[in-house]
Amino acid sequence: MSIGASLQSLFQGKREKALGVSERLMLRYSAKGDEASLAALFDLHSHKLFYFLKVLSDSTVAEDMCQRTWIKVIENRHLFKSGDNFQAWLFTIGRRTLIDEFRKNAKLEYNNEAVESFSLSELLKNAQSSVEDDVAKGIEKDVFKACIQQLPYKQKEALSLQFEGFSLAEIAAICGAEKETIKTRIRYAKDSLKTMLEKL
């Protein structure tokens, strides 16, 4: 191996070490079509993607949108570049896929879907009457989810992305909005949640 090739290999190795696990897997899949890398990415991110989409729609729609999102990942793998954040890239595709579905299907709107099997009033009533700690903890989690569902769509979207660990800049990029706009949406969302939870 020539000195030039050795240096190139060394620098490539350093770049890969600087990348996260998901980014390395995606670059490997993009370059070589390595199905094991794609499977690993699915295991790492499918649950988070599903939950994010479910918060913005419902279980049935979220499951369908997840499948479509991963198909788009496969079809557009060549567009992923070194330095990209894989989860942000994935969620951007998922969000756009969901919005496209909203636009195509007149039955779906950017609204506040009720939490499956429970209304907020039912959850609050159950939470107040519960006496067992372990049951109460489970209900509190459901109450919190129900409160999130009451938020306006864009606030719910921004807050959910923050819960997934994205920075304000990343959320702004995913949502196609200004950073300050995202900050405002999250602040309003948290204020509304605080007000709802204080009523418990």
Protein Blocks (a to p, Z undefined) as FASTA:
>chain_A
ZZklmmmmmmmmmmmmmpcfklmmmmmmmmnopaklmmmmmmmmmmmmmmmmmmmmcfkl
mmmmmmmmmmmmmmmmmmpcghiafklmmmmmmmmmmmmmmmmmmkbccdddddehiafk
lmmmmmmmpcbfklmmmmmmmmmmmmmmmpcfklmmmmmmmmnopafklmmmmnopafkl
mmmmmmmmmmmmmmmmmmZZ
